[in-house]
Amino acid sequence: MILLDEEIGQLGCIDTSLQKQLLHEFLDPVVVIGSESSVEMHVLLLKEPREGGSGPDPYIKELASRGHKATLIPVLSFTFVSLNTLSDKLLSLLLQLFQPEQHGGLIFTSPRAVEAVKMCLEDDERTEQWNMDIKDKWNAKSIYVVGKATAALVENLGLVPLGEDTGTADVLSRLILEREDANILPLLFPCGSIKREVLPSALRENGVPLDTLMVYQTAQHPDLEKNLEKHFTEQGVPASVAFFSPSGVSFCLETVRRLSGEQLMQIKFAAIGPTTAEAMTAEGLSVSCSADKPTAEHLATGIAKALQ
C-alpha cells in the first residue's frame, strides 16, 4: 500500500497503540511517498577475501550499513613456491632477510609479499633468531608499506611500518624519496609477478637503490568465470560493480560485459583508487566513483552516493 505524507499525518488523531497495530497489520510493507527511504541495491565486489581476519568482510559490512547488499567474488589466485622445493626466489629472500645490514630498509606493497616473509620464518630456529635480534635490526631501518591491511600483517612480524596511509605505490614512492637518497643501501622489495613499475621507476630515476625480488605468482582465480556466471544467473545484473586492481579489470571485464548485455550501461562502476580507475577508463568503462582512499569506508561512501 502507498501512503502520502499527509495521510500518515492523519493517523495522529488515533491512539498511539492503535496506530502501531493498524500500520503493522494493514500497511506492511508500506512505501511512504515524500518521506526519506532507501532502496537496497546489489553491489558486486571483485576482490579477494579479507586478509587473516574473522567476521564479515569490511567492504560488505560498510555497504550493508548504507543499505546495500554486497557479494564478493575472488578474482586473483596467488602461488607461493614452498621452501621445501628449494625455490631460488624464496631462498634468496630468506638469505636477505637475515642480512639486514646489507639493506637500507624494506618495502611491502601487498599482503602476499608479507606472507612470503612469514613463510620464510616458519622454521622454529629461524623464528627464534628473527625474534631475538633480526627484527630489531630491520626496525632500526625504514619499513615502507602501502595500505592498512599490509601494515597490520607487517606489525604481526614485529616490524614497525611507515606509510600505511599512502594508499598507492605512487604516493609511497614520494614518501620514500622524501626520506631516502642515493647514498643509502638498497631497499629490499619482495613483490609479485604482476606489479606496476611506478615505484621501481620513481626510485631508479632518483638514484635510490632497490633490490626487487619476485616471491609469488599472481594469476586469474581458476573459478572466476564460473562464479561470475552463477552470480549473474542467480542475482541478475548488479546495480554496481567494484574493481580493486588493474588485474581485476583485465581478468573480469570481458565476462562482465557478456553477462550484462544491454544492461551494462546501467551499472555504476566503482574503483578502489586512481590506478584501477585508469585501467577501467582505458577499457572504455565510465567510472562512476573512485574511492578517495583505498578503504572500505571511502569506497562504500562513493558507491552509495553513485547509487542515489
C-alpha positions, 0 to 999 in steps of 0.5 A: 500500500502507498501512503502520502505524507499527509495521510500518515499525518492523519493517523495522529488523531488515533491512539498511539497503540492503535496506530502501531497495530493498524500500520503493522497489520494493514500497511506492511510493507508500506512505501511512504511517498515524500518521506526519506527511504532507501532502496537496497541495491546489489553491489558486486565486489571483485576482490579477494577475501579479507586478509587473516581476519574473522567476521564479515568482510569490511567492504560488505559490512560498510555497504550493508550499513548504507543499505546495500547488499554486497557479494564478493567474488575472488578474482586473483589466485596467488602461488607461493613456491614452498621452501621445501622445493628449494625455490631460488626466489624464496631462498634468496629472500630468506638469505636477505632477510637475515642480512639486514645490514646489507639493506637500507630498509624494506618495502611491502606493497601487498599482503602476499609479499608479507606472507612470503616473509612469514613463510620464510620464518616458519622454521622454529630456529629461524623464528627464534633468531628473527625474534631475538635480534633480526627484527630489531635490526630491520626496525632500526631501518625504514619499513615502507608499506602501502595500505592498512591491511599490509601494515597490520600483517607487517606489525604481526612480524614485529616490524614497525611500518611507515606509510600505511596511509599512502594508499598507492605505490605512487604516493609511497614512492614520494614518501620514500624519496622524501626520506631516502637518497642515493647514498643509502643501501638498497631497499629490499622489495619482495613483490609479485609477478604482476606489479606496476613499475611506478615505484621501481621507476620513481626510485631508479630515476632518483638514484635510490637503490632497490633490490626487487625480488619476485616471491609469488605468482599472481594469476586469474582465480581458476573459478572466476568465470564460473562464479561470475556466471552463477552470480549473474544467473542467480542475482541478475545484473548488479546495480554496481560493480567494484574493481580493486586492481588493474588485474581485476579489470583485465581478468573480469571485464570481458565476462562482465560485459557478456553477462550484462548485455544491454544492461551494462550501461546501467551499472555504476562502476566503482574503483578502489583508487586512481590506478584501477580507475585508469585501467577501467577508463582505458577499457572504455568503462565510465567510472562512476566513483573512485574511492578517495582512499583505498578503504572500505569506508571511502569506497562504500561512501562513493558507491552509495552516493553513485547509487542515489 
